[in-house]
Amino acid sequence: MKKGDRIDHLPFMEKINWGIIGCGDVAEIKSGPAFQKVKNSTLLAVMRRNGGKARDFALRHNVPMWSDNADDLLHHKQINALYISTPPSTHLEYTLKALEAGKHVYLEKPMAIDSGEAKQICHAAEQSSCKLTVAHYRRKLPAFLKVRELLGRGAIGNIIFADIQILLPGNSDIIADTEENWRLEPSISGGGYFYDLAPHQIDLMYHYFGKISNVRGFSTSATENPLVEDIVNGIIAFESGVQFRGLWNFGASPLNKKEECIIYGSRGRIHFSFYGESVTMYTPGGSDSFTFTNPTHVQQPMIETTVNYFLGKDENPCPASDGLVVMEVMEQLSNR
């Protein structure tokens, strides 16, 4: 472990001392800096297999330590929580090692490469005295909190149906740009752009509507890469009676680009984007629009709640069992 500034010695559970395993593109802005901005939280060390890039991240973000070996973080006595931000193919390995080493875990989505590995993570979390949260961070962003509040108070009446259409060209700015496009390698990502982006939408539907009773899906590979599903079309029935239809197309013409969710109720409907900052509600009385500003580091509200959960001050904002549901639904929709 390479050291920089002195690290304060604090009692184990007065503060969450973080290490990041996998300080790549996601950790750069979306999450990494937030660990230093949340109360009772500090980022002590980062790890990446490319030591030069780990060192560069640490220097730019004022992180005291860096390493190219995950074991340095897993066995560091002052680190009591790990953010696992590697590609999904290594989530199981690092999560099991972290829990065994007595570290709490904040685990990137999708939580594993498939539901079988997700079940292993759930079992390990249940058996461990440590805590685990899955990073479905949209649950805590203001626009999606507003949607949940509107649904909860019956602003559009009884919820009947939800419809999602995600039609994106392959070069969409919504899709993360990385040096190596591992998201199109199922052995690393689990299943292409669908596995990268759909967890956000499926998790929110589950978060809003509750337990799922049935799932049906159809998928095809429409582009030159036969290993991943470019078009996924599916329906979900929730135990609450809410019906859902979703269509994902990751090879759409730029002219057909669309990214929208509409939730229909008995007295109106709600429109929103998963990548925007506004919500519009239509009722017999007219329309109401709500505009929000996301934090610079979009995972910060989720990380704040996770820190409080680890310290025993809040409930788990997304337990491993919820992440497993998302994995199982994605497999059913994509026929994997």
C-alpha positions in Angstrom: 0.0 0.0 0.0 1.4 3.4 -1.0 0.9 6.1 1.6 0.5 9.8 1.4 -1.0 12.0 4.1 -1.4 10.8 7.7 -4.6 8.9 8.5 -6.5 9.8 11.6 -7.1 7.0 14.0 -10.8 6.9 14.9 -12.9 4.3 16.7 -14.1 1.6 14.4 -17.8 2.5 14.3 -17.8 6.3 14.8 -16.9 6.8 11.2 -17.0 4.8 8.0 -13.5 4.5 6.6 -13.8 3.5 2.9 -11.7 1.7 0.4 -12.7 1.5 -3.3 -11.9 -1.6 -5.2 -12.1 -0.6 -8.9 -11.6 3.2 -9.1 -12.6 3.5 -12.8 -15.0 5.6 -14.8 -18.0 5.2 -12.5 -16.0 6.1 -9.4 -14.5 9.2 -11.1 -17.5 11.5 -10.7 -20.6 9.6 -9.9 -19.5 8.1 -6.6 -15.9 8.4 -5.6 -15.7 12.0 -4.4 -18.9 11.6 -2.5 -17.3 9.3 0.1 -15.3 12.3 1.3 -18.3 14.7 1.4 -20.7 12.6 3.4 -20.8 13.2 7.2 -19.0 10.5 9.2 -17.3 9.1 6.1 -13.9 9.3 4.6 -12.1 7.6 1.7 -8.8 6.1 2.8 -7.6 4.1 -0.1 -8.3 3.2 -3.7 -7.3 0.1 -5.8 -7.0 -0.6 -9.5 -5.1 -3.3 -11.3 -3.3 -0.5 -13.2 -1.2 1.0 -10.4 -0.4 4.1 -12.3 -4.1 4.9 -12.8 -4.8 4.1 -9.1 -2.1 6.5 -8.1 -3.4 9.2 -10.4 -6.9 8.8 -9.0 -5.6 9.1 -5.4 -3.6 12.2 -6.2 -6.4 14.0 -8.0 -9.0 13.2 -5.3 -6.8 13.6 -2.2 -7.0 10.0 -1.2 -4.2 9.0 1.3 -3.4 5.5 -0.1 -3.6 3.6 -3.3 -2.7 0.1 -4.5 -2.8 -2.3 -7.4 -3.7 -5.2 -5.1 -7.2 -5.6 -3.6 -5.8 -7.6 -0.7 -4.1 -4.4 0.6 -7.6 -2.9 1.1 -9.3 -6.1 2.2 -6.8 -6.6 5.1 -6.2 -3.0 6.1 -7.3 -2.6 9.7 -8.5 1.0 9.5 -10.8 0.3 6.5 -14.2 -0.9 7.7 -16.2 -0.6 4.5 -15.5 -1.3 0.8 -17.1 0.1 -2.3 -16.8 -2.6 -5.0 -16.9 -0.9 -8.3 -15.3 -3.4 -10.6 -17.1 -5.0 -13.6 -19.8 -7.6 -12.5 -17.6 -10.6 -13.2 -15.5 -10.0 -10.1 -18.3 -8.8 -7.7 -18.8 -12.2 -6.2 -15.2 -12.8 -5.5 -14.5 -9.4 -3.9 -17.8 -9.3 -1.9 -17.2 -12.7 -0.3 -13.7 -11.7 0.6 -14.8 -8.3 2.0 -17.5 -9.9 4.2 -15.0 -12.6 5.4 -12.5 -9.8 6.2 -15.1 -8.0 8.3 -15.9 -5.1 6.0 -19.2 -3.6 5.2 -19.9 -3.6 1.4 -21.5 -1.0 -1.0 -21.8 -3.1 -4.2 -22.2 -1.7 -7.7 -25.1 -2.7 -9.9 -25.7 -5.2 -11.4 -24.8 -6.9 -8.2 -23.4 -10.0 -10.0 -22.9 -11.5 -13.4 -26.0 -13.7 -13.0 -28.6 -14.7 -10.4 -26.7 -17.7 -9.3 -23.8 -15.5 -8.1 -26.3 -13.0 -6.7 -27.8 -15.8 -4.5 -24.4 -16.6 -3.2 -23.9 -12.9 -2.2 -27.3 -12.9 -0.5 -26.4 -16.0 1.5 -23.1 -14.6 2.5 -24.6 -11.3 3.6 -27.3 -13.2 5.6 -24.5 -15.2 7.4 -22.2 -12.2 8.0 -22.3 -9.7 10.9 -21.3 -7.1 8.3 -23.8 -5.1 6.2 -24.3 -4.9 2.5 -26.1 -2.4 0.3 -26.5 -2.5 -3.5 -25.9 0.8 -5.3 -29.2 1.3 -6.9 -28.7 5.0 -6.3 -31.6 6.4 -8.3 -33.8 5.4 -5.3 -32.5 8.5 -3.5 -32.4 11.0 -6.3 -34.9 13.8 -6.0 -36.9 13.2 -9.2 -37.5 9.6 -8.3 -38.3 10.4 -4.7 -41.0 12.8 -6.1 -42.5 10.1 -8.3 -42.7 7.7 -5.3 -44.3 10.5 -3.2 -46.9 11.2 -5.9 -47.7 7.5 -6.2 -47.9 7.1 -2.5 -50.4 9.8 -1.9 -52.6 8.7 -4.8 -52.0 11.8 -6.9 -53.1 9.9 -10.1 -55.4 7.5 -8.4 -55.0 3.8 -8.4 -51.9 2.7 -10.4 -52.8 0.6 -13.4 -49.9 0.3 -15.8 -46.3 1.4 -16.3 -44.6 1.7 -19.7 -40.9 2.1 -20.4 -39.2 2.7 -23.7 -35.5 3.0 -23.9 -34.4 3.4 -27.6 -30.8 4.4 -27.9 -28.2 4.4 -30.7 -25.0 2.6 -29.9 -23.1 5.8 -29.5 -25.5 7.4 -27.0 -24.0 9.6 -24.3 -26.1 7.7 -21.8 -23.9 4.7 -22.3 -20.6 5.0 -20.4 -17.5 5.5 -22.6 -14.6 3.4 -21.4 -11.2 2.5 -22.9 -12.2 -1.1 -23.1 -15.9 -1.7 -23.8 -16.3 -4.6 -21.4 -20.0 -4.0 -21.3 -20.3 -5.8 -24.6 -18.5 -8.9 -23.2 -21.1 -11.1 -21.5 -18.4 -13.0 -19.6 -17.5 -9.7 -17.9 -20.7 -7.7 -17.9 -23.4 -10.4 -17.9 -25.2 -9.3 -21.0 -24.4 -6.1 -22.9 -25.9 -2.7 -22.5 -29.2 -4.2 -21.3 -27.4 -5.5 -18.2 -25.7 -2.2 -17.7 -28.7 0.1 -18.0 -31.8 -1.9 -17.3 -31.1 -2.5 -13.6 -31.9 1.2 -13.1 -35.3 0.9 -14.6 -36.2 -2.5 -13.2 -35.1 -1.6 -9.7 -37.3 1.5 -9.6 -40.3 -0.4 -10.8 -39.8 -2.9 -8.1 -39.1 -0.2 -5.6 -42.4 1.6 -6.6 -44.7 -1.4 -7.1 -43.5 -4.2 -4.8 -43.4 -7.9 -5.2 -43.5 -9.5 -8.7 -45.8 -12.3 -9.6 -44.9 -13.0 -13.2 -42.4 -12.1 -15.9 -42.3 -12.8 -19.6 -39.7 -11.6 -22.0 -38.4 -11.8 -25.6 -35.0 -10.7 -26.9 -32.9 -10.7 -30.0 -29.4 -9.7 -31.3 -30.0 -7.3 -34.1 -26.5 -6.0 -34.7 -23.2 -7.6 -35.5 -22.6 -8.8 -32.0 -24.5 -12.0 -31.5 -23.4 -12.4 -27.9 -25.6 -9.7 -26.4 -29.3 -8.8 -26.6 -29.8 -5.5 -28.5 -33.6 -5.6 -28.3 -35.4 -6.7 -25.2 -39.2 -6.6 -24.9 -41.0 -7.8 -21.8 -43.9 -7.6 -19.4 -44.1 -7.8 -15.6 -47.1 -8.5 -13.4 -46.9 -7.2 -9.9 -48.7 -8.7 -6.9 -50.3 -5.3 -6.3 -52.1 -5.6 -9.7 -49.9 -3.1 -11.5 -48.9 -4.2 -15.0 -45.7 -3.2 -16.7 -44.4 -3.2 -20.3 -40.8 -2.4 -21.2 -38.9 -2.1 -24.5 -35.1 -1.7 -24.7 -33.4 -1.2 -28.1 -29.6 -0.4 -28.1 -29.2 -0.2 -31.8 -31.9 2.3 -32.6 -31.6 5.0 -35.2 -30.7 8.4 -33.8 -34.1 9.6 -35.3 -35.9 7.2 -33.0 -34.0 8.0 -29.8 -36.3 7.9 -26.9 -36.0 7.4 -23.1 -39.2 7.7 -21.1 -41.4 6.1 -18.4 -45.1 6.7 -18.2 -47.1 5.5 -15.2 -50.8 5.4 -15.7 -53.3 5.8 -12.9 -57.1 5.8 -12.7 -57.1 9.6 -12.6 -54.0 10.6 -14.6 -50.5 9.8 -15.5 -46.8 10.6 -14.6 -44.0 11.1 -17.2 -40.3 11.1 -16.4 -36.9 10.2 -17.8 -34.4 8.0 -16.0 -31.6 10.3 -17.0 -33.3 13.7 -16.6 -34.2 15.9 -13.7 -37.9 16.6 -14.2 -41.3 14.9 -13.6 -44.6 15.9 -15.2 -48.0 14.8 -13.9 -51.3 15.0 -15.9 -54.6 15.0 -14.1 -58.1 16.3 -14.9 -57.1 19.6 -13.3 -54.3 20.1 -15.8 -50.5 19.4 -15.7 -47.9 20.0 -13.1 -44.2 19.9 -13.7 -41.5 19.4 -11.1 -37.9 20.2 -11.8 -34.9 19.1 -9.7 -31.1 19.4 -9.7 -29.1 16.3 -9.2 -26.0 16.5 -6.9 -22.7 16.7 -8.8 -21.9 13.2 -7.6 -25.2 11.4 -8.3 -24.6 8.6 -5.8 -24.0 10.9 -2.9 -27.6 10.7 -1.4 -27.4 6.9 -1.6 -23.9 6.8 -0.1 -25.1 9.1 2.7 -28.0 6.7 3.6 -25.6 3.7 3.3 -23.2 5.3 5.7 -26.0 5.9 8.2 -27.2 2.3 7.7 -23.7 1.0 8.4 -23.5 3.2 11.5 -26.9 1.9 12.7 -28.7 5.1 12.2 -30.9 4.2 9.2 -32.5 1.3 7.3 -30.8 -0.4 4.4 -31.6 1.6 1.3 -31.2 -1.4 -1.0 -30.6 -4.9 0.5 -29.0 -7.7 -1.4 -32.3 -9.4 -1.8 -33.6 -6.5 -3.9 -30.5 -6.7 -6.1 -31.3 -10.4 -6.6 -34.8 -9.6 -7.7 -33.4 -7.3 -10.4 -31.0 -10.0 -11.6 -33.7 -12.6 -11.8 -36.0 -10.3 -13.8 -33.3 -9.3 -16.2 -32.6 -13.0 -16.9 -36.3 -13.7 -17.5 -36.7 -10.7 -19.8 -33.6 -11.5 -21.8 -34.2 -15.3 -21.9 -30.9 -16.0 -20.3 
